[in-house]
Amino acid sequence: MNNQRYSSKWQRFQELLLTTLLGDIPTIALGPKLRNLVYRRLFARMGSSVYIQNGVEFLGTSAIEIGSGVYIFKGVRIDAQGHQNNKIYLGNGVAIERYVDIGCLEDTCLYIDDATFIAPNVCIAGPGDIKIGKHCMIAAHTGIYANAHKFADPTKPMRLQGVTRKGIVIEDDCWLGHGVTVLDGVTIGKGSVIGAGTVVNRDIPPFSVAVGAPARVIKSRISKDLVASSAE
């Protein structure tokens, strides 16, 4: 146990040292190339041609896997700390714009699949598992929260009553508009469009267009004939 604690502290020291020294080197000073080269020793895995801009904060890098061709821009915070079973995976070609906050809390897997785009100021938070599929577009100021505070007992502070952690799935090729909120326990089906400001508190069928707070499906992106033929 002592050896494990020492190893964890040493790893955290290396992480802080290298990210502090290299994290703020600007783009014009070859910062991305230096970070790409040196950060490889910190992460669980890092593919080729990864671009990390200055001012990005990583915590728990040994639990973070990054595919090839990933872009991570200034002000992003990716935190896999909190539990040895945590994992954050960024697939090939994922792009994470400025000031996105991604956090695990504990015993959490956050999986963002290939070629998905995360716009500025998005928050993605466990502790429930979150899976975002391929070719998704998540617009600015969206919140994806795989937890909810329990509040059944009025005699206790809500912060002491624990949280749910059912998890969230956003399937391939979904587009979430500006300021969407996705709540714990929800699945958004493949090819769906979620309108700006929508609060998604229930499952959305594949190829749906949903709007409102709470979300309601207003139409399907495919014809009934096509749905029937695909089900046969």
GUDREN-435307 format. One record per atom (N, C-alpha, C, O): x, y, z; residue in three letters. Coordinates in steps of 0.1 Angstrom, whole numbers, padded with zeros to 4 digits, always signed. Layout:
XYZALA
...
This chain:
+0008-0012+0000MET
+0000+0000+0000MET
+0009+0013+0000MET
+0006+0022-0007MET
+0019+0013+0008ASN
+0028+0024+0009ASN
+0035+0026-0004ASN
+0037+0038-0009ASN
+0040+0015-0011ASN
+0046+0016-0024ASN
+0037+0022-0034ASN
+0041+0030-0043ASN
+0024+0018-0034GLN
+0014+0023-0043GLN
+0011+0038-0041GLN
+0010+0045-0050GLN
+0011+0042-0028ARG
+0009+0056-0025ARG
+0021+0064-0030ARG
+0019+0075-0035ARG
+0033+0059-0027TYR
+0045+0066-0032TYR
+0045+0068-0047TYR
+0048+0078-0052TYR
+0042+0057-0054SER
+0042+0057-0069SER
+0032+0067-0074SER
+0034+0074-0084SER
+0020+0068-0067SER
+0009+0077-0071SER
+0014+0092-0069SER
+0012+0100-0078SER
+0021+0094-0058LYS
+0026+0108-0055LYS
+0037+0112-0065LYS
+0037+0123-0070LYS
+0046+0102-0068TRP
+0056+0105-0078TRP
+0051+0108-0092TRP
+0055+0117-0099TRP
+0041+0100-0096GLN
+0034+0102-0109GLN
+0028+0116-0109GLN
+0029+0122-0119GLN
+0021+0120-0098ARG
+0015+0133-0098ARG
+0025+0144-0098ARG
+0023+0154-0105ARG
+0037+0142-0092PHE
+0047+0152-0092PHE
+0052+0153-0106PHE
+0054+0165-0111PHE
+0055+0142-0113GLN
+0059+0143-0127GLN
+0049+0150-0136GLN
+0053+0159-0144GLN
+0036+0147-0134GLU
+0026+0153-0142GLU
+0025+0168-0139GLU
+0025+0176-0149GLU
+0026+0173-0127LEU
+0026+0187-0124LEU
+0038+0194-0129LEU
+0037+0205-0135LEU
+0050+0187-0128LEU
+0062+0194-0133LEU
+0062+0196-0148LEU
+0065+0207-0152LEU
+0059+0185-0155LEU
+0060+0186-0170LEU
+0049+0195-0175LEU
+0051+0203-0185LEU
+0036+0194-0170THR
+0026+0202-0175THR
+0027+0217-0171THR
+0023+0226-0179THR
+0034+0219-0160THR
+0036+0233-0156THR
+0047+0239-0165THR
+0046+0251-0169THR
+0058+0232-0167LEU
+0069+0237-0175LEU
+0065+0239-0190LEU
+0069+0248-0196LEU
+0057+0229-0195LEU
+0054+0229-0209LEU
+0040+0235-0213LEU
+0037+0238-0224LEU
+0031+0235-0203GLY
+0017+0238-0206GLY
+0014+0252-0211GLY
+0005+0253-0219GLY
+0023+0261-0208ASP
+0020+0275-0212ASP
+0030+0280-0222ASP
+0030+0292-0226ASP
+0038+0271-0228ILE
+0046+0275-0239ILE
+0037+0278-0251ILE
+0030+0270-0255ILE
+0038+0291-0256PRO
+0028+0294-0267PRO
+0030+0287-0280PRO
+0041+0281-0282PRO
+0020+0287-0288THR
+0020+0280-0301THR
+0032+0285-0310THR
+0038+0277-0316THR
+0035+0298-0310ILE
+0045+0303-0318ILE
+0059+0299-0314ILE
+0069+0300-0322ILE
+0060+0293-0302ALA
+0073+0289-0297ALA
+0074+0273-0297ALA
+0081+0267-0289ALA
+0067+0267-0307LEU
+0068+0253-0309LEU
+0062+0245-0297LEU
+0065+0234-0295LEU
+0053+0252-0289GLY
+0047+0246-0277GLY
+0040+0233-0280GLY
+0043+0223-0274GLY
+0031+0232-0291PRO
+0024+0220-0293PRO
+0033+0208-0297PRO
+0030+0197-0293PRO
+0044+0210-0304LYS
+0053+0200-0307LYS
+0060+0194-0295LYS
+0062+0182-0293LYS
+0065+0203-0286LEU
+0071+0199-0274LEU
+0062+0191-0265LEU
+0065+0181-0259LEU
+0050+0196-0264ARG
+0040+0189-0255ARG
+0037+0175-0261ARG
+0036+0166-0254ARG
+0035+0175-0274ASN
+0032+0162-0281ASN
+0043+0152-0278ASN
+0041+0140-0275ASN
+0056+0156-0278LEU
+0067+0148-0275LEU
+0068+0143-0261LEU
+0070+0131-0258LEU
+0067+0153-0252VAL
+0070+0150-0237VAL
+0058+0143-0230VAL
+0059+0135-0222VAL
+0046+0148-0234TYR
+0034+0143-0227TYR
+0032+0128-0229TYR
+0024+0122-0222TYR
+0038+0122-0239ARG
+0036+0108-0242ARG
+0039+0099-0230ARG
+0034+0088-0228ARG
+0048+0104-0222ARG
+0053+0095-0211ARG
+0043+0096-0199ARG
+0043+0088-0190ARG
+0033+0106-0200LEU
+0023+0108-0189LEU
+0010+0100-0191LEU
+0005+0095-0182LEU
+0006+0100-0204PHE
-0007+0095-0207PHE
-0007+0080-0208PHE
+0003+0074-0211PHE
-0019+0074-0206ALA
-0020+0059-0208ALA
-0017+0056-0222ALA
-0011+0045-0225ALA
-0022+0064-0231ARG
-0019+0063-0246ARG
-0020+0076-0253ARG
-0030+0083-0249ARG
-0012+0079-0262MET
-0013+0091-0271MET
-0010+0087-0285MET
+0001+0081-0288MET
-0019+0090-0295GLY
-0016+0087-0308GLY
-0007+0097-0315GLY
-0001+0105-0308GLY
-0007+0097-0328SER
+0002+0106-0336SER
-0006+0119-0339SER
-0018+0119-0339SER
+0002+0129-0342SER
-0003+0142-0347SER
-0014+0148-0337SER
-0024+0152-0342SER
-0011+0147-0324VAL
-0020+0153-0314VAL
-0015+0168-0312VAL
-0004+0171-0311VAL
-0025+0177-0313TYR
-0023+0191-0311TYR
-0029+0196-0298TYR
-0041+0195-0296TYR
-0020+0200-0288ILE
-0025+0205-0275ILE
-0020+0219-0274ILE
-0008+0222-0273ILE
-0029+0229-0274GLN
-0026+0243-0273GLN
-0021+0246-0259GLN
-0023+0238-0250GLN
-0015+0258-0257ASN
-0011+0262-0244ASN
-0023+0265-0235ASN
-0034+0268-0240ASN
-0021+0264-0222GLY
-0031+0267-0212GLY
-0041+0255-0210GLY
-0052+0258-0205GLY
-0038+0243-0214VAL
-0046+0231-0212VAL
-0042+0225-0199VAL
-0030+0223-0196VAL
-0052+0221-0190GLU
-0049+0215-0177GLU
-0053+0200-0178GLU
-0065+0197-0181GLU
-0044+0191-0174PHE
-0047+0177-0173PHE
-0045+0172-0159PHE
-0035+0176-0152PHE
-0054+0164-0154LEU
-0052+0158-0141LEU
-0055+0143-0142LEU
-0065+0139-0149LEU
-0047+0135-0136GLY
-0049+0120-0137GLY
-0045+0115-0151GLY
-0053+0107-0156GLY
-0034+0119-0156THR
-0031+0116-0170THR
-0029+0101-0173THR
-0031+0097-0184THR
-0025+0094-0163SER
-0023+0079-0164SER
-0037+0072-0168SER
-0036+0061-0172SER
-0048+0079-0166ALA
-0061+0073-0169ALA
-0067+0079-0182ALA
-0079+0077-0184ALA
-0059+0087-0189ILE
-0064+0094-0201ILE
-0058+0088-0213ILE
-0045+0086-0214ILE
-0066+0084-0223GLU
-0061+0079-0236GLU
-0066+0088-0247GLU
-0077+0093-0247GLU
-0056+0092-0256ILE
-0059+0101-0266ILE
-0055+0095-0280ILE
-0044+0090-0281ILE
-0064+0095-0289GLY
-0062+0089-0302GLY
-0053+0098-0311GLY
-0048+0108-0306GLY
-0053+0095-0324SER
-0045+0103-0333SER
-0053+0114-0339SER
-0065+0114-0340SER
-0046+0125-0342GLY
-0053+0136-0349GLY
-0062+0144-0340GLY
-0072+0150-0345GLY
-0060+0143-0327VAL
-0069+0150-0317VAL
-0064+0165-0315VAL
-0052+0167-0315VAL
-0074+0174-0314TYR
-0071+0188-0312TYR
-0077+0192-0299TYR
-0089+0190-0296TYR
-0069+0198-0290ILE
-0073+0203-0277ILE
-0069+0217-0275ILE
-0057+0220-0276ILE
-0078+0227-0274PHE
-0075+0241-0275PHE
-0074+0247-0261PHE
-0077+0241-0251PHE
-0070+0259-0260LYS
-0066+0267-0248LYS
-0078+0267-0238LYS
-0090+0268-0241LYS
-0074+0265-0225GLY
-0084+0266-0214GLY
-0091+0253-0211GLY
-0100+0253-0202GLY
-0089+0243-0219VAL
-0096+0230-0216VAL
-0091+0224-0203VAL
-0079+0225-0200VAL
-0100+0218-0196ARG
-0096+0211-0183ARG
-0101+0196-0184ARG
-0113+0194-0186ARG
-0092+0187-0183ILE
-0096+0172-0184ILE
-0091+0166-0171ILE
-0079+0165-0169ILE
-0100+0161-0163ASP
-0097+0156-0150ASP
-0102+0142-0148ASP
-0114+0139-0148ASP
-0092+0132-0148ALA
-0095+0118-0145ALA
-0092+0114-0131ALA
-0092+0102-0129ALA
-0089+0123-0122GLN
-0086+0120-0108GLN
-0098+0114-0101GLN
-0110+0116-0106GLN
-0096+0108-0089GLY
-0107+0105-0080GLY
-0108+0090-0078GLY
-0113+0086-0067GLY
-0104+0082-0087HIS
-0105+0067-0085HIS
-0096+0060-0095HIS
-0094+0065-0106HIS
-0090+0049-0091GLN
-0081+0041-0099GLN
-0088+0035-0111GLN
-0082+0032-0121GLN
-0101+0034-0111ASN
-0109+0028-0122ASN
-0114+0039-0132ASN
-0120+0035-0142ASN
-0110+0051-0130ASN
-0114+0062-0139ASN
-0108+0060-0153ASN
-0096+0055-0153ASN
-0115+0064-0163LYS
-0109+0064-0176LYS
-0115+0075-0185LYS
-0128+0076-0185LYS
-0107+0082-0192ILE
-0112+0092-0202ILE
-0106+0088-0215ILE
-0093+0087-0216ILE
-0114+0086-0225TYR
-0109+0082-0239TYR
-0114+0092-0249TYR
-0125+0096-0250TYR
-0104+0098-0257LEU
-0107+0107-0268LEU
-0103+0099-0281LEU
-0091+0097-0283LEU
-0113+0097-0289GLY
-0110+0089-0301GLY
-0103+0097-0312GLY
-0100+0109-0310GLY
-0099+0091-0323ASN
-0092+0097-0334ASN
-0100+0109-0340ASN
-0112+0108-0342ASN
-0093+0120-0342GLY
-0099+0131-0348GLY
-0109+0139-0339GLY
-0116+0148-0345GLY
-0109+0137-0326VAL
-0118+0145-0317VAL
-0112+0159-0316VAL
-0100+0161-0316VAL
-0121+0169-0316ALA
-0116+0183-0314ALA
-0124+0189-0303ALA
-0136+0188-0302ALA
-0116+0194-0293ILE
-0122+0200-0281ILE
-0118+0214-0280ILE
-0106+0218-0279ILE
-0128+0223-0282GLU
-0126+0237-0283GLU
-0123+0244-0269GLU
-0123+0237-0259GLU
-0121+0257-0269ARG
-0117+0264-0257ARG
-0126+0262-0245ARG
-0139+0263-0246ARG
-0120+0261-0233TYR
-0127+0262-0220TYR
-0137+0251-0218TYR
-0147+0253-0211TYR
-0135+0239-0224VAL
-0143+0228-0221VAL
-0138+0221-0208VAL
-0126+0221-0206VAL
-0148+0216-0200ASP
-0144+0210-0187ASP
-0150+0196-0187ASP
-0162+0194-0188ASP
-0140+0186-0186ILE
-0144+0172-0186ILE
-0139+0166-0173ILE
-0127+0167-0170ILE
-0148+0160-0165GLY
-0144+0155-0152GLY
-0151+0142-0149GLY
-0162+0140-0152GLY
-0143+0133-0142CYS
-0148+0120-0139CYS
-0155+0119-0125CYS
-0166+0113-0124CYS
-0149+0124-0115LEU
-0152+0122-0101LEU
-0147+0109-0096LEU
-0136+0108-0091LEU
-0155+0098-0097GLU
-0150+0085-0092GLU
-0156+0073-0100GLU
-0168+0073-0103GLU
-0147+0063-0102ASP
-0151+0051-0109ASP
-0159+0053-0121ASP
-0170+0048-0123ASP
-0154+0061-0130THR
-0162+0067-0142THR
-0154+0065-0155THR
-0142+0066-0155THR
-0161+0061-0165CYS
-0156+0060-0179CYS
-0163+0071-0187CYS
-0175+0071-0189CYS
-0155+0080-0193LEU
-0160+0090-0202LEU
-0154+0087-0216LEU
-0141+0088-0217LEU
-0162+0084-0225TYR
-0157+0079-0238TYR
-0163+0088-0249TYR
-0175+0089-0251TYR
-0154+0095-0257ILE
-0157+0104-0268ILE
-0151+0097-0280ILE
-0139+0097-0282ILE
-0160+0093-0289ASP
-0156+0085-0301ASP
-0151+0094-0312ASP
-0151+0106-0311ASP
-0146+0087-0323ASP
-0139+0094-0334ASP
-0147+0105-0340ASP
-0159+0105-0342ASP
-0139+0116-0344ALA
-0144+0127-0352ALA
-0155+0135-0346ALA
-0163+0141-0353ALA
-0156+0134-0333THR
-0166+0143-0326THR
-0161+0156-0322THR
-0149+0157-0319THR
-0169+0166-0323PHE
-0165+0180-0321PHE
-0172+0186-0308PHE
-0184+0185-0307PHE
-0164+0191-0299ILE
-0170+0197-0287ILE
-0167+0212-0287ILE
-0155+0216-0287ILE
-0177+0220-0288ALA
-0175+0235-0289ALA
-0172+0241-0276ALA
-0171+0234-0265ALA
-0169+0254-0276PRO
-0164+0261-0263PRO
-0174+0260-0252PRO
-0186+0260-0254PRO
-0168+0260-0240ASN
-0176+0261-0227ASN
-0186+0250-0225ASN
-0196+0253-0219ASN
-0183+0238-0230VAL
-0191+0227-0227VAL
-0186+0220-0214VAL
-0174+0220-0211VAL
-0196+0215-0206CYS
-0192+0207-0194CYS
-0197+0193-0195CYS
-0209+0191-0198CYS
-0188+0183-0193ILE
-0191+0169-0194ILE
-0187+0163-0181ILE
-0175+0163-0178ILE
-0196+0158-0172ALA
-0193+0154-0159ALA
-0199+0141-0155ALA
-0211+0139-0157ALA
-0191+0132-0148GLY
-0196+0120-0142GLY
-0202+0123-0128GLY
-0206+0135-0126GLY
-0204+0114-0119PRO
-0197+0101-0119PRO
-0203+0090-0127PRO
-0197+0079-0129PRO
-0215+0091-0133GLY
-0220+0081-0142GLY
-0212+0081-0154GLY
-0206+0091-0159GLY
-0211+0069-0161ASP
-0204+0067-0173ASP
-0211+0075-0184ASP
-0223+0077-0184ASP
-0203+0081-0193ILE
-0208+0089-0205ILE
-0201+0083-0217ILE
-0189+0083-0218ILE
-0210+0080-0227LYS
-0204+0076-0240LYS
-0210+0085-0251LYS
-0222+0086-0253LYS
-0201+0092-0258ILE
-0205+0100-0269ILE
-0200+0094-0282ILE
-0188+0091-0283ILE
-0209+0092-0292GLY
-0205+0084-0304GLY
-0196+0092-0314GLY
-0191+0102-0311GLY
-0195+0086-0325LYS
-0187+0091-0336LYS
-0195+0103-0343LYS
-0207+0103-0344LYS
-0187+0112-0349HIS
-0192+0123-0357HIS
-0203+0131-0351HIS
-0212+0136-0358HIS
-0203+0132-0338CYS
-0213+0141-0331CYS
-0208+0155-0331CYS
-0196+0158-0332CYS
-0217+0165-0329MET
-0214+0179-0328MET
-0221+0184-0315MET
-0234+0184-0314MET
-0213+0189-0306ILE
-0219+0194-0293ILE
-0216+0209-0293ILE
-0204+0213-0292ILE
-0227+0217-0294ALA
-0225+0231-0295ALA
-0221+0237-0281ALA
-0222+0231-0271ALA
-0218+0250-0282ALA
-0212+0258-0270ALA
-0223+0258-0259ALA
-0235+0258-0261ALA
-0217+0258-0247HIS
-0225+0260-0234HIS
-0234+0248-0232HIS
-0244+0250-0224HIS
-0232+0237-0238THR
-0240+0225-0235THR
-0235+0219-0222THR
-0223+0219-0219THR
-0244+0213-0214GLY
-0240+0205-0202GLY
-0245+0191-0202GLY
-0256+0188-0205GLY
-0236+0181-0200ILE
-0239+0167-0201ILE
-0235+0162-0187ILE
-0223+0160-0184ILE
-0245+0159-0179TYR
-0243+0156-0164TYR
-0248+0142-0161TYR
-0260+0140-0160TYR
-0239+0133-0159ALA
-0243+0119-0155ALA
-0244+0118-0140ALA
-0238+0109-0134ALA
-0252+0127-0134ASN
-0254+0126-0120ASN
-0266+0135-0117ASN
-0269+0145-0124ASN
-0272+0133-0105ALA
-0283+0142-0100ALA
-0283+0141-0085ALA
-0283+0130-0080ALA
-0284+0152-0078HIS
-0285+0151-0064HIS
-0298+0146-0059HIS
-0309+0149-0064HIS
-0297+0137-0049LYS
-0309+0131-0043LYS
-0314+0142-0033LYS
-0306+0149-0027LYS
-0327+0142-0031PHE
-0333+0152-0022PHE
-0345+0148-0014PHE
-0353+0156-0010PHE
-0347+0134-0013ALA
-0359+0129-0007ALA
-0361+0132+0007ALA
-0372+0134+0012ALA
-0350+0134+0015ASP
-0351+0136+0029ASP
-0349+0151+0032ASP
-0338+0156+0031ASP
-0360+0158+0036PRO
-0359+0172+0038PRO
-0352+0176+0051PRO
-0349+0187+0054PRO
-0348+0166+0060THR
-0341+0168+0072THR
-0326+0168+0070THR
-0319+0172+0080THR
-0321+0165+0059LYS
-0307+0164+0056LYS
-0303+0174+0045LYS
-0311+0176+0036LYS
-0292+0180+0046PRO
-0287+0188+0035PRO
-0286+0180+0022PRO
-0282+0169+0022PRO
-0291+0185+0011MET
-0291+0178-0002MET
-0277+0173-0006MET
-0275+0163-0012MET
-0267+0181-0002ARG
-0253+0177-0006ARG
-0248+0165+0001ARG
-0238+0159-0003ARG
-0255+0161+0012LEU
-0251+0149+0019LEU
-0260+0137+0016LEU
-0258+0126+0022LEU
-0269+0138+0007GLN
-0278+0127+0003GLN
-0273+0118-0008GLN
-0280+0109-0013GLN
-0262+0122-0014GLY
-0257+0114-0025GLY
-0262+0118-0038GLY
-0271+0127-0039GLY
-0258+0111-0049VAL
-0262+0114-0062VAL
-0265+0101-0070VAL
-0261+0090-0066VAL
-0273+0103-0080THR
-0276+0092-0089THR
-0264+0091-0099THR
-0256+0100-0101THR
-0262+0079-0106ARG
-0252+0077-0115ARG
-0256+0067-0126ARG
-0250+0056-0127ARG
-0267+0070-0133LYS
-0272+0060-0142LYS
-0264+0060-0155LYS
-0264+0050-0162LYS
-0258+0071-0159GLY
-0250+0072-0171GLY
-0258+0078-0183GLY
-0270+0079-0182GLY
-0250+0082-0193ILE
-0256+0089-0205ILE
-0250+0083-0217ILE
-0238+0080-0217ILE
-0258+0080-0227VAL
-0253+0076-0240VAL
-0258+0086-0251VAL
-0270+0088-0252VAL
-0249+0091-0259ILE
-0252+0099-0271ILE
-0247+0091-0283ILE
-0235+0091-0284ILE
-0256+0086-0291GLU
-0251+0077-0301GLU
-0245+0085-0313GLU
-0245+0097-0313GLU
-0241+0078-0323ASP
-0233+0084-0335ASP
-0242+0095-0342ASP
-0254+0094-0342ASP
-0234+0105-0347ASP
-0240+0115-0356ASP
-0251+0123-0350ASP
-0261+0126-0357ASP
-0250+0126-0338CYS
-0260+0135-0331CYS
-0255+0150-0331CYS
-0243+0152-0330CYS
-0264+0159-0332TRP
-0261+0173-0331TRP
-0269+0179-0320TRP
-0281+0179-0320TRP
-0262+0184-0310LEU
-0268+0191-0298LEU
-0265+0206-0300LEU
-0254+0210-0301LEU
-0276+0214-0300GLY
-0275+0228-0303GLY
-0270+0235-0290GLY
-0267+0230-0280GLY
-0269+0249-0292HIS
-0264+0257-0281HIS
-0272+0256-0268HIS
-0284+0257-0268HIS
-0264+0254-0257GLY
-0271+0255-0244GLY
-0280+0243-0241GLY
-0288+0244-0232GLY
-0278+0231-0247VAL
-0285+0219-0244VAL
-0281+0214-0230VAL
-0269+0215-0227VAL
-0290+0209-0223THR
-0287+0202-0210THR
-0291+0187-0211THR
-0303+0185-0214THR
-0282+0178-0209VAL
-0285+0164-0210VAL
-0284+0158-0195VAL
-0273+0159-0189VAL
-0295+0152-0190LEU
-0295+0148-0176LEU
-0292+0133-0175LEU
-0293+0125-0185LEU
-0289+0129-0163ASP
-0285+0115-0160ASP
-0296+0105-0164ASP
-0308+0107-0163ASP
-0291+0093-0170GLY
-0300+0082-0173GLY
-0306+0083-0187GLY
-0314+0075-0191GLY
-0301+0092-0196VAL
-0307+0095-0209VAL
-0299+0088-0220VAL
-0286+0087-0219VAL
-0306+0083-0230THR
-0299+0079-0242THR
-0305+0087-0254THR
-0317+0088-0255THR
-0296+0093-0262ILE
-0300+0101-0274ILE
-0297+0092-0286ILE
-0285+0089-0288ILE
-0307+0088-0293GLY
-0305+0079-0304GLY
-0297+0084-0316GLY
-0296+0097-0318GLY
-0292+0075-0323LYS
-0283+0079-0335LYS
-0290+0089-0344LYS
-0302+0088-0347LYS
-0282+0098-0349GLY
-0287+0108-0359GLY
-0297+0118-0354GLY
-0304+0124-0363GLY
-0298+0120-0341SER
-0308+0129-0336SER
-0303+0144-0336SER
-0291+0146-0335SER
-0312+0153-0337VAL
-0309+0167-0336VAL
-0316+0173-0323VAL
-0329+0171-0322VAL
-0309+0179-0314ILE
-0315+0185-0302ILE
-0314+0200-0303ILE
-0303+0205-0303ILE
-0325+0207-0303GLY
-0326+0221-0305GLY
-0319+0229-0294GLY
-0318+0224-0282GLY
-0315+0241-0297ALA
-0309+0250-0287ALA
-0317+0251-0274ALA
-0329+0253-0275ALA
-0311+0250-0263GLY
-0318+0253-0250GLY
-0326+0241-0245GLY
-0333+0242-0235GLY
-0326+0230-0252THR
-0334+0218-0248THR
-0329+0212-0235THR
-0317+0211-0233THR
-0338+0207-0227VAL
-0334+0200-0215VAL
-0338+0185-0217VAL
-0350+0182-0218VAL
-0329+0176-0219VAL
-0331+0162-0223VAL
-0332+0154-0210VAL
-0321+0151-0204VAL
-0344+0151-0206ASN
-0346+0143-0194ASN
-0352+0129-0196ASN
-0357+0123-0187ASN
-0353+0126-0209ARG
-0359+0113-0213ARG
-0352+0108-0225ARG
-0345+0116-0232ARG
-0353+0095-0228ASP
-0347+0089-0240ASP
-0353+0096-0253ASP
-0364+0098-0254ASP
-0344+0098-0263ILE
-0348+0103-0276ILE
-0346+0092-0286ILE
-0334+0087-0288ILE
-0356+0088-0294PRO
-0354+0078-0304PRO
-0345+0082-0315PRO
-0342+0094-0317PRO
-0339+0072-0322PRO
-0330+0076-0333PRO
-0336+0085-0344PRO
-0348+0083-0346PRO
-0328+0093-0349PHE
-0332+0102-0361PHE
-0344+0111-0357PHE
-0352+0114-0366PHE
-0344+0115-0344SER
-0354+0125-0340SER
-0350+0139-0340SER
-0338+0142-0339SER
-0359+0148-0341VAL
-0357+0162-0338VAL
-0364+0166-0325VAL
-0376+0164-0325VAL
-0357+0170-0315ALA
-0363+0173-0302ALA
-0360+0187-0298ALA
-0349+0192-0300ALA
-0370+0193-0291VAL
-0369+0207-0286VAL
-0376+0208-0273VAL
-0384+0199-0269VAL
-0373+0219-0266GLY
-0381+0222-0254GLY
-0375+0218-0241GLY
-0365+0211-0240GLY
-0382+0223-0230ALA
-0378+0220-0216ALA
-0390+0216-0208ALA
-0397+0225-0204ALA
-0393+0203-0206PRO
-0384+0192-0210PRO
-0385+0189-0225PRO
-0394+0194-0232PRO
-0376+0181-0230ALA
-0375+0177-0244ALA
-0388+0170-0249ALA
-0393+0162-0242ALA
-0392+0174-0261ARG
-0403+0166-0268ARG
-0398+0165-0282ARG
-0393+0174-0288ARG
-0402+0153-0288VAL
-0398+0150-0302VAL
-0409+0156-0310VAL
-0421+0154-0309VAL
-0404+0165-0320ILE
-0414+0172-0329ILE
-0415+0165-0343ILE
-0424+0167-0350ILE
-0404+0158-0346LYS
-0405+0151-0359LYS
-0393+0141-0360LYS
-0384+0141-0352LYS
-0395+0132-0370SER
-0384+0123-0374SER
-0377+0128-0386SER
-0382+0134-0395SER
-0364+0125-0387ARG
-0356+0129-0398ARG
-0357+0119-0410ARG
-0353+0122-0421ARG
-0364+0108-0408ILE
-0366+0098-0418ILE
-0380+0094-0420ILE
-0388+0096-0411ILE
-0384+0090-0432SER
-0398+0087-0435SER
-0403+0074-0428SER
-0394+0066-0425SER
-0416+0073-0426LYS
-0421+0061-0420LYS
-0418+0048-0429LYS
-0416+0038-0423LYS
-0418+0050-0442ASP
-0415+0039-0451ASP
-0401+0034-0449ASP
-0399+0022-0449ASP
-0392+0044-0447LEU
-0378+0040-0445LEU
-0376+0033-0432LEU
-0368+0023-0431LEU
-0383+0038-0421VAL
-0382+0031-0408VAL
-0388+0017-0409VAL
-0381+0008-0404VAL
-0399+0015-0416ALA
-0405+0002-0417ALA
-0395-0008-0425ALA
-0394-0020-0421ALA
-0389-0003-0436SER
-0381-0012-0444SER
-0368-0015-0436SER
-0363-0026-0438SER
-0363-0006-0428SER
-0350-0009-0420SER
-0353-0018-0409SER
-0343-0025-0404SER
-0365-0020-0404ALA
-0368-0028-0393ALA
-0371-0043-0398ALA
-0371-0052-0390ALA
-0373-0045-0411GLU
-0376-0058-0416GLU
-0364-0067-0417GLU
-0364-0078-0422GLU
